[in-house]
Structures are given as structure tokens and as C-alpha cells.
């Protein structure tokens, strides 16, 4: 009995503080409280002061934990709270305490002053627990990877135990009674509202909650979602899609929407919107979505930034070490001081980097998150599925043109979080079993659904990231080991029917992203597309789909045109950068002259070389993939490449690059360590020759013959010699190439004779862009200029504006006599609807053209026939027997 009623010493605290040591001790031990006594205490004071007796003691225990991290004695506090919350009366009482969800909390201090905050912030993230990282990962650079991995697993195990314990506590509170459940949901929603700044690109970490606090709550919510995250998504219909509109718990009114405008969003989320009660599944689903957004996904973005800073500091340190080594003993004291500072900073960042990786690359967390995102992706597809049956019955593509409002008004970050997670997984966590150990059907269905119906997502960069996910998970894991997603892309019904047309359509679509960096962005996106196409190309269903899509003349012609433009630009940039690298390397090889240059000049040239090398690596890699795609596409289909708006440009592009590879300037492409730049000139030459052979038909032969700028017969002879010598082509291929060149030579001769027959062409018959004789003249109503139909069609493939006035233009607009006027029946007048003098002028031009277009076409044909007849008559005259009569 003396232990139960200890004698108080002078100055000893009274009240709740007396209970704290007893509560922290093991129950039923000599230092702790008997369980029976505690139960009787709760029964006696449940409705009469329990919060004053135990509530204050629990608050003190929470306050004690504020200064303790996972290196300290935190377990007693967790065990005590777990033990107390096993009693429903205590669990429900906790939520009534003012400290449970303090109204005066800020984003930064809510994890300290709220009752559960100190428990939820126990973590290994370096932003709030730097000592943990520095304790576990000291001297990281000198330690074995197995040792570091063991430390990571130890940290993960500790955090898992904390998260499981806190889940048990939260679950006990939620199950204690409906009021307590509502208080927990309100507490989590309060944390979200305070931390909306965490989603911003630039945010001061001192103004928001810590990474570990947000991550731990996300992990607890994922556990709460576990009962409805089954493979069949059997409870997906319980999730209310109107939650963001009809709940005041989470406010997304100001967030960018998936495809809705600001005006539409303001109306949808206006003050007059209804407010509904929602079931627990819906509440937890949307809270989990939101905490993943503001928590772990933001941590992934922060890790990316941190890793870039770390890599940059490492490069600067290595560069300074090299400079100091060159200077020898003449290094300045300030440089020594800076070097020590940089190395110390680098050591700390290395430790923090490993702590980040321990938390973010945890297989258990990654797997749980992927399971949840699979459910979220199925739910998003269900919103656009006209039958509302996905995933129970797979969605049917393509989707209707009209985008459902319920989908359009969802916040864009729902999709952004999905793509950020999978890109992080593919980029940094490919060595973990996470992706292959979870269902992949959902990510494939999600990507193909929204690439096939690209207008459903208005942000082009989100769609580009969908392609990037496919790229990462189709990239080979090793030599002969296919990417993890390749089997699924070659078997999933949606993939077999829609992947190829989706990729082709997006290849064209990314030409105009609307961003200032769109010119360079499109090459990275198209590189990913070309890699994916190469990966799936061996499957016969995908090749058959390409042949089917090639009959869609407009889309396929635009696709081919973009492909040609990319090859032209990328190869030109690649070869020019390699030529510049060759020049600098030649300068550096002349050591006497090089050493004679001032140090500053040498440093500038070395910096230029590093820049050129980075650019060359990028351009060559992109160019290789694009040429390779052109090579296997031309093997499968030829006809689409022979249309008038494509064939001449294609021939000129191939001739120009063949001249670069085997012409007089090819010696300038010899650089040291070609593999460093992914430069394989013989492979590139072989693929270009393959394209010539695949396209060997009369239309292409004539197009090559018309290229007077780059075509030379001797280039083909030299290419054949190289390919035979290096055993890259069989003799049969070389013979086929010789036959092709002979046909081109014959076509050139015929062209010369035809040009001689025509003689001087009247200017009115010449196309104003190409200066060639027009075959099918049409009027551009936006400028009043007459051009050949094939010329303007080729122009509009890459630029949808009038080349003369820069006004918007389509091929439908150039059809003569179909715009600008109508003839009124019964009257010999023309009725014109105009709004300005320009309209009147354009009308008159169009009207006149309707009268002269057929006439001009007939005049051109008549003139050609006349010129040929004159040539024929002259030839006959020249061939008459000489008159020898006197």
C-alpha cells in the first residue's frame, strides 16, 4: 500500500504529474498502475472528470516526447498511449481535450502542440531529425554498400513499428464512437488546410510541417484504406466522386483542374454548392489522396532537388581538387579553407541523402502506395467510362468527345501525383521488387485511356509524363532482360488495340505544347516514344495496328513529317557538335601550342568542350532512336512515305545525311571515345541505306533524282564499300543499292530532258515557295496567294498558318469556290458577307480565282503540251535528211 500512496516531499508536483511516471512504467509492475485499478478509475470518472485526471497526464506525456527522436527513449510513451487507448472511454476522451486539435496551431507547430503530433513526427527524415541521419550514416563514402543497406533496413524497421503502433492508436480512437471518429477526420483535415503551401514549387521548410510527420499520417491512412484496396476493387462504387464539391473538409477550389477552365471551376465549386455527409470509405479515400499529395509525393520532389544539389556540389568539389592539384604547393590558404568547408558540407549531405532514401525507397511503403494508386487510377477511369463499370468491366475506347464534368472538375494534382510516383519508382527504385510484385494492369489501362483520348487532360506535360512512365518500365533491366512492363504491353487488350495510334497521335501533338521550352521538350518526349515503339515492335499485333493506322492519311502523313523533321534537325546538330569536338580535341593534341595558350583561354576551351560533349550525347542518342524508328517503319509501310508533301523532303534529308557520313567532311566526325557520345557511324550509315532500300519504288527514285543539292552517285558507291568491308550488309543488299542508284541516274537524265523540253517557265506558272511548275494551283484565302496544292499541304503539316500572311489556315480553306461567296438563285449577283475592306478584297480574289483557277491549270497543261510539241517538232526537223538538191 505505501507504493500506492507515496508520501509527498516538499516541493513535489501534485495532480496529473503524479500519474505520469506510473503511466510510463509497465502496467501491473511495482512502478506502474494495476490494470484493474485503471479500469475502475475509468468506470468511476468516465462522465465526471476523466479528462481532468487522465487527460492532463496524457498531455504531459505528449509534451515530454517533443524533445525526443528515435535515438532516444520514445518507446515508453508510445506503449503508454497504446495501452490507454485500448480502453474505449479513454480513447474517445482524448479527442475531447483542447490539445487534441488546437485551433491556434500553425502549419509548423501543429506537430508539436497537438496531442498526437509528437508521436506522429517520430521519423528518420533529415529535415526534422538530422542527428538520426548523422548517427546511422557516418563516413558513408568509406563504408560498404551492404553495411549502409543494413543501416537503412534498421531505420525502416524502427519507423514501421512506430507507424503500426500509431495506426493501432488511431484505429482505437476511430472505433471508440462516431464523435471521436469525426474528431480524428477533422484533425487530419486541419493539418491539410494548414499545409497547402507544401505543394508549392518553392516553399520555406520552416513554414510547413516536416516530411516525417506528413509521411507517417499518409502511412496510417493507407492502412485504414487496406480493407477496400482489394484486387477486384469491390467497394469502388462506395467512393463518392462529388466529395471535393460537396465536402468542406478539403478545399480544392483554387487548384488547377484536369480539363476545366477557371470560370467553370468557380461555378462548380461556388458557395451555392450542396454539402453532404459522406461514408467513411469516401472520407478516408480522399484524405489519403490529399496526404499523399502534400506528404510523400512532395518529399519525392524535394529529394530530386536535394540530389541535384548534392551532385552539383560533388562536381564542384572534384573540379576544385583538380585545380588545386594542378597548382601544387601554390594553392592559396583561402582555397584550402573553402575545400574543407565544401567537403564537410558534402559529408553531411551524403548522410542526409541516405536518410531520405531509407524513407522514400522503402519497399513496404512503395508497395502500399502503389496498391492505393491502382485503386485511384481505376476510379478515375470509372469517372470517364460511359458505362461506369470499370474495372469490373474494362472501359471501351475511344471515349466520347464530351468530357464528363465530374472528371473535368477534379484537381489536376490527382493525375500529377500518380505520374510523379511512378516516375520516381522507375527512376530511383527499379532495383526494388515493388513494381513487379503488384498489379500492372491499372497503370497500363490508365496511360492508354488518357493518351488515346488526350484532350481529356489539358496539361501536355502530364501526358508527356504518362509516356515517360512507359519509357522507364520498358527500358531493359539488363542485357537480354526486358523491361518490367513489356510483357503487359504485348498482352493487355487495350494496349494491343490502342497503344500504337496513341503514341503516333501524341508524337504529333507535342509539336505545340504552348511552353517557351516546347522546341526542346518535344525531342525528349519523342525519344521516349521512339524507345517504346522499338520495344513493342516485334509483336505482330502492334505492327498490324501500324499498317491499319497508315491508312489514316492525314494523321500518318503528319506523323511522318514530324519524324523527318526530327531526323533532319537531330542529325544535323549531332554531326555539327561532333565536328566541333573533333576540332578542340585536335587543338589539345598539339601539346606545345596548347600549353602556350593563356590558362584562362585553355579553361574556356575546356568548358566549351564539356558543353559540346553534353550536347552531343543528347543529340546523338535522340538522333539514333529517331533514325532507327524511321528504318523499321519504312520496312513495314511504304505508301504513306510516297505522298507528294513528304517524298521530296525525305529524299533530300537522306541524301544530305549520307553526304555528311561518307562525303568529303566525314573526317571531321572522328572523335576520341565515340562510345561516350553514343556515336556509331557505321550503324547509322547501315540504317540510312536500309531506308533507301525499303523505299525503292518509282516515286522515291524520282524524288532522289530531283535532289540536286546533296545527291551524288559516288556517295552510294563509298557507302556500299564501307558496308561490305565492315560486313554490315550482304552482297545482295549492295546489288539492290546499285540497281536503285542506276534507276536514279536514269530518272535524272529523263528530268534533264524534260526540263530542256519546257525551257523558260513563265513566272505565273511557278510556285512562289518552291519555284517549280504548279500541277494543281490553289488560292490561299488568307493572303490571296496562289500556290501548288502539294506545297501548301506540306507546309501545313508543320505550321498551321499562311506562309505569307501568318493567319490561321487549313487545307479545307484553300478549296476554291467553297468559301467567301454564294450565288443567289434567280439573281445575277453575288452575295458576300463581309466585315471589313479586307474581306471584300479577299472575296474578289477568291471570286476571280474561281474563274481563273481551272483556266490556269488548263493553261499550264496546255503550255506544257505546247513546249513538248515544239521540242518534238524541232527534233524531227533536226533529224530530216540533208537537202542536197541544187
Secondary structure, 3 states (H helix, E strand, C coil): CCCCCCCCCCCCCCCHHHHHHHHHCCCCCCCCCCHHHHHHHHHHHCCCCHHHHHHHHHHHHHHHHCCCCCCCCCHHHHHHHHHHHCCHHHHHHHCCCCCCCCCCCCCCCHHHHCCCHHHHCCCCCCCCCHHHHHHHCCCHHHCCHHHHHHHHHHHHHHHHHHHHHHHHHHHHHHHHCHHHHHHHHHHHHHHHHHCHHHHCCCCCHHHCCCHHHHHHHHHHHHHHHHHHCCCCCCCHHHCCCCHHHHCCCCCCCCCCECCCCHHHHHHHCCCCCCCCCCCHHHHHHHHHHHHHHHCHHHHHHHHHHHHHHHHHHHHHHHHHHHHHHHHHHHCCHHHHHHHHHHHHHHHHHHHHHHHHHHHHCCHHHHHHHHHHHHHHHHHHHHHHCCCCCCCCCCCCCCCCCCCCHHHHCCECHHHHHHHHHHHHHHHHCCCCCCCCCCCCHHHHHHHHHHHHCHHHCCCHHHHHHHHHHHHHHHCCCECCECCCCHHHHCCCHHHHHHHHHHHHHHHHHCCCCCCCCHHHHHHHHHHHHHHHHHHHCCCHHHHHHHHHHCCCHHHHHHHHHHHHHHHHHHHHHHHHHHHHHHHHHHHHHCHHHHHHCCHHHHHHHHHHHHHHHHHHHHHHHHHHHHHHHHHHHHHHCCHHHHCHHHHHHHHHHHHHHHHHHHCCCHHHHCCCCHHHHCCCHHHHHHHHHHHHHHCCCHHHHHHHHHCCCCCCHHHHHHHHHHHHHCCCCCHHHHHHHHHHHHHHHHHHHHHHHHHHHHCCCCHHHECCCCCCECCCEEEECCCCEEEEHHHHHHHHHHCCECCCCCCECCHHHHCCCCCCCEECCCCCCEECCCCCHHHHHHHHHHHHHHHHHHHHHHHHHHHHHHHHHHHHHHHHHHHCCCCCCC
